[in-house]
């Protein structure tokens, strides 16, 4: 028997209270908001963003193969291009309603993940671990905001056994409505750190904002909270106030119900011995770093709480790999040898910056090589920005960084505290570093690139790849 379409026309109309114009002939098996990435039969949702209005691209999406376009206003061009679902208000509201309908019809065990750092890596590890037990659907990339969460839900296949949704925020009050859509059986808070601190007055306020996830947990659900954070008690109190009876801690803390007993750190993996809710487990984690090992505890805890197979999940974690810009390692050919690139360019805050520098410390340069850090500004830190950038000097020292390249007005504070012998180059913007950086790399070097997405460190990592070809795996 052929598998049912992701959405039927009747379900769409019932969920969104919209009206169909035209004849829908394609099987509606996907949901998209970007007309540049349309698959046959996708439902294209014409969201109005900060820079573009999706209505301008609805006709193009239909011509590219979309089976239907969800719009709030129809034009002759759209009607000529294909069938429409016209919603009364805003297509984003229509997408939210579609997400709610997907969650309501699903029998999946759902895990929600938030925290200042480690959300995406934990979500990706959960995808791998849970897939060993059944069909798993998880957020793509970092789809964790007001459109990413309902889009992920709307894409969830009917037969999903396990759903994993990342939930993020920049301001207080943003997580609660998303958690109400997700309605997780297990809510994970990975850590509390100085991320988006510019929008808050303290780390306590950030903890309270992350605790909003507990308001969406279904009756009988559980909260998984880092036991190592000084805000564990605050978060646990918030979870219980939300009606959650099962509150579980994970980490290195002696009182954590899910804890590391031993961890061996290697350049490209970790070997972990842990106790997960009373059950001993030894496993290899395919991503390096102690912070990753700690987050894998939350993953295995969620696996067990969701009723999946713990042993299979632990074995599957050996295949986990970092996402693009989140610690991907690549060996590149250079005259006389190789360069190791560690690409951490997707995002940054003080906690993740220190973790990335610790990874750099674990990497061993080749003969004559150096540890090189290429760092861009950590954004959204508000009045704390200059101080927190300057404080990175200790982590740079501890990592044994030989050469520092720095970009951005905030990184000028770290640059000022860097000894002259360790200085590579400084620029106001990342593109100003390219010539000096590429000209200074040599065989044996290990180079780590990191910064907030807005500091545009990704193009620097890409420039390194273009200048030094990848080493053949043959």
N, C-alpha and C positions, 0 to 999 in steps of 0.2 A: 504494500500500500504506500502510495506517495505521501511524503511528509506534508502536513498542512502548511499553508503559507504563514509567514510571521504575523500578518494582519489581513483580515478580510475587510471588505468595504463596510459591512454591517458593524463590525467591531469599531472601525474608525469613526463612523457616524455616531455610534452610541457613546464612545469615549469623549469625543470632542464637541458633540452636538453641532457638527458642521453640516454643510450641504454639498452633495456631489454635483459637479457640472461636467458633462461628458461621459463617455463610456470607458470604464476601467477594464482593460483586457489582460494586463500583465499580473503575474503572481507577485504580491507585495512582500518581498522578503528582506527588506533592509530599510534603514532610516538614515538620511543624510542631511547635513546643513551646508555643505560646500559643493557647489555645482562642478568644481574641478575634479571631484572624486566621486563620481556617480557610477553605481553598478546597475545593471538592468533590473528593473522592478523596484528600485528604491523609492521610498516616500521622501520627496524633497520638502524640507520645512523652511519656509522663507523667513528666517529670523532677521530682525533689524538689529544690527550691531552698532558699535560706536562709529565705524567708518563706512560701512556698507549696509544697504538694505537688501535682504535676500530676494525681495520681490523683483528687483532688477535682473535677477539671474534665473527666475523660475522658468521662463520659456526655454532658456539655454539648457537647463537641467532636464526638462522634458525631452528636448531634442536629442540629448545625450543618452537617453534611455530610461530616465526615471519613469516609474509606472504611474505616479501621481504627484501633484504638487499641493502642499498645504499652504494656503494664502489667506489673507484677510480681505483682499480686494482682487477682483479678477479683471483682466484686460483682454481685449480682442487678441492680442499677440499670444497671451497665455492660453486662451481657449483654442486657438488654432494649433498650438504646439502639443496639447494633450489634456488629459482629464485633471480636474482640480477638486480639492476639498476646501471649500470656503468656510472659514471659521469667523465668528462674529467679532471677536476682540483682537487678539494678537496671536500669530502662529506660535510664539513661545509658550503662551498659555495652552495652546493646543498640544504642544509637545509635552508640557508638564502633565496634562490630563492623560496623554497616551502613556507616559511613564507610570502614572498611578494605575492605569488599567492593566499594564503589563505586570506590575507588582501584585495587583489584586488577583490575577488569574494564575499566578505562579505558585507551584508547590516547592520551590527551591528553598534550601537553607541559605540565608543571606547574611553576609558579613560586611559591615561598614568599617572603613578605616580612616582615621584622622590622626592628627598630631603635627607638631611643628616641623619635624624631620622624619624621614623614613616612610612616609605614606605610600609613595609610588613603588619603592622597592619592596615593601611588605605586600602590597597589592599584587605585584608581579610574582612574588614567591608564592602567594596564596593560589594564584592561577595555576602554577606548576604543581603545587602540592595537592590541591583538590582534584585536579584533572585525573589523578591516579585512581580516584574513586568514582568519578562520574562526570557528565557533561558540565563544564564550568564556563561561566560567562563573567567577564571582568571588564572594568573600565579600560578603554584604550588610552594610551599615553597618560596624560594627566587631566583627563576629562572629569574634573572634580568640582566644577562651579555650577552656577544657576542654569546653564544650558547643558553642561557636560553630564550631570547626574541624570536629568530626565532623558537625555539622548541615550545614555547607557541602558537605562531601564527599558526604554522603548525598543531597543535592539535585542532584548533578552529573549532567546528562543523559548518556545513553549515547553520543551522537554528539559530545560535547564535543571540540573540537580543542585548546583551550588552557584550562587551569585556573589560577586565581590565588587563592591563599589567604594571608590575613594571619594572622600568628602573633604573639601578644603574651604578656606575662608581668608578674607583680608580684614574683615570687620566683625565686631560682635553682632549677633543676630542672624548671620548668614547660614550657619550650619543647621539650626533648628528646622527650618522649612524643608531643607534637603533631607534631613534625617526622617522627617515625617513622610516623605515620598518613599525612601528606601525601606523603612521599617525593618531594620536588621534584627536577626536572631542573636548575633554577636557583634558588639561594638568594641573596636580596638582604638586605644589612644597610645600612639607609639612613644611620644616624648613631648616635653614642653621646653621650648627654647626661644631665643630672641629672633623669631621670624615674624615679619610684619609688625615689629615693635613700634614702628612709627605711627601706627593706628591705635596703640594702646598706651596706658600709663605704666603698666607693670607686667611682669610675667604672670602674676596672679590673675590679671584680667585675661591674658591669653589662655590660661588654664580654664577659666570659667567659660570662655568662648568655645574651646574644644569640648567641654563637658556638655554642650548643647546636643551632641550626638546621642546622649543617653535618653533624651526625651522621646526619641523615635523607636527605641528598642521594644519589640513585641513582648507581651506578657510571657513570663517564663524564660526570657532571654538572659544573656550574660554580658558583663563588661570585662574586658581585658585591658589592664592598665599597667604601664611601666612601673615596676616596684622600685626602680632606681631613681626616679624623679623625686625631688623634694616636694612635689605637689601631689604625690600619690594619695595622701589622706584627704586632701581637698577634692580630688577627682572622685575618690571612692564615696565620699559623703554625697557628692552630687549625683552619682549613680544610684545610690540607695534612695535618695530623695525623689528620683524619677521612678521608683518602684522596682528597681532591679535588685533581686535578692542575691544573685550569684555574682560576686565581684572577685576577680582573680588577678593576682599580680604576676608579672614576668620580669626576668632580669637576672642580675647577679646577687641581688639582696638575699640574705639567708632566709628571710620569711616569704620569699616568692614561691608560689605554688608551682610555677614553671620557671626553672632556674638552670643556669649553666653550672656544671660542676668542673668541667675542663674544656679549654678551647686551644687548639693549635692553629696559629695563624700562618698562612703561607701566602706567597705572592699572588696566587690566582684562585685561592679557595680557603675554606676553614674546615677543620675537623672538630666536631663538637660532641661532647658528652653532656647530656642534660637529663633532667627529671621533668616530665610533663604530667602534671596532675597525678602524681604517684607512680607513673610508669617510666622506667629508665629507657633511654634511647641514645644510640650512637649513630651519627650521620656525617656525611660530607656535604658541605654547602658550596655550591659552585661559584660563589662570589666572595671576594676577600674582604677582610675588615672585621674587627671586633663588633662594631656597631651593627653590621649585617648579621653577625651571629646572634646578637641580642634580639634583633627584630625577627629572626627566624623562630625564636621561642614563641612569640605572639602568633606566628603562622601555625606552628604545630599545636598550640593551645586552641586556636580557632578550629583547626581540623578536628580535634577530639571533641570539642564542645558541639560542633556541627554534626557529629555522628559519622564522620568519614574515617577511613582507615589510616591510623597513625603510622604504622610500619611502611605502608606504601608511600605515604606522603614524605616520610623521612628519606626514603630511597630516592624519590623524585627530586628532592632538593639538590641533589648532585648535579642536575641538569640546569639549575637556575643560572641565569646570565644577566648581567647589568643591562639596563635599557640605554638607548642612545643618549649620550651626554651625561650619563650617570655612573661613570667609572669604567667605561669600555676601554679595554687595553688592546693596543695594536702595535705590532712590531713593524717598523719601517726600515727600508734599506737606506744606508748611508755609506759614503766612501769608507771602505775598510771595515765595515761591520753593520751594526743596527742601532736604531733609536727606539726606545719604548715610549709610546704616547699613552698617557692616561687621560681620557677625555671626561672631565667632570663639568663641562661647560653649560649644562642645562640650567642650573640654578645654584644659589648659595645663600647661606646665612651663617652666623658665627659657629653654630654647632656642626653643620655639615662641612664648613671650611676646615675646622679642626680635624674632623674625621678623614677628610680627603688628604690633608697633610700627613696624618698618621699612615695612610695607605702609601703615600710617597715615601715615607720613612722605611716602610717594609720592602720597597723595591730596591734591588741591588743594581747599581750601574755597572756597565761593562768596563773593560780595561780603559783607563783614562777618561771614563765618563763621569758625569756629574748629576746630582739631583737638581732639577730646575723647576721652579714654581712660577707659573704665569697666572697672575691673579687679577681679577677685575672687581669692581665695586660690588658690595653686598647692599642691595637696595631695600627701601621701605623700613629703614631703622630709625627714621626721624631724628630727634635731637641726640640719640645715642650713637648715631652713625660714626662720627669721627673717633669717639672713644673706643668703640668696638673694633674698628679697623686697626687702630694703633695697638690694641691688645693682642692682635694676631702675631706680634713679634715673637712672643714666647713660643707659640706653636710652630712658627717657622724655624726657630732655633732648635726646638726639640726634634723636628723632623730631619735635621741635618741638611737643610737646603743649602746648596752651594751657590746658586745663582737665582736671583729674584727679578722677574719682569712684572711690572705693575701698571695698571691702566685705570684711570678715573680719578676724580677729585678727592674721593674718600680714601682711596688706596694711597694717596699722597701721604697720609698719616703713617701708614706702615712703611712706605718708602723712606720717610724721614728718620725712622728708627732702625733702618737697615744699614749695617756697616758698609762703607764704600767698596770693600773687597768682594762683597756679595751682590753688588748691584749689577744687573744686566742693562735694563733700560726702563724708563718711565715715560708714559704718554698720557695726555688728558683723555684720550679715547683709545679703544682697543686697536683700531686700524693703524694707529700711529706706532704700534709695537712691531708690526709685521716684518719690516725690513731688518731691524736689529735682531729680532728673534730668529728668523729663518737663517740669517747670515751667521748667527752664533752657535747653532746646533752642530753637533759632531757625533761621530760614532761612539757608542757607549753611554750616551746621555739617556736619562729618564726624565721626561718632561710631563708635568701635570698642568692642565689648563682648567681653571675654575672661575666662576663669577655668576652673578645673577643674570637671568635671561636678558634683561634690559641693558646689561653692560656689554652685550654682544661679544662674548668670548668664543662662541661657537665658530664664527668665521675664522678665528685664529687657529683653532684646532683643524679646521678644514684646510687652511692654507698650509699647515704642516704636512697633512696627508698629500696634498698636491705637489709639494716640493720633494717629498721623500716617499717613493712608492712602497706599497705594502710588501712585506716579505712573503714569498711564495710558500704555501703550506705543503708543497710536494716534497 
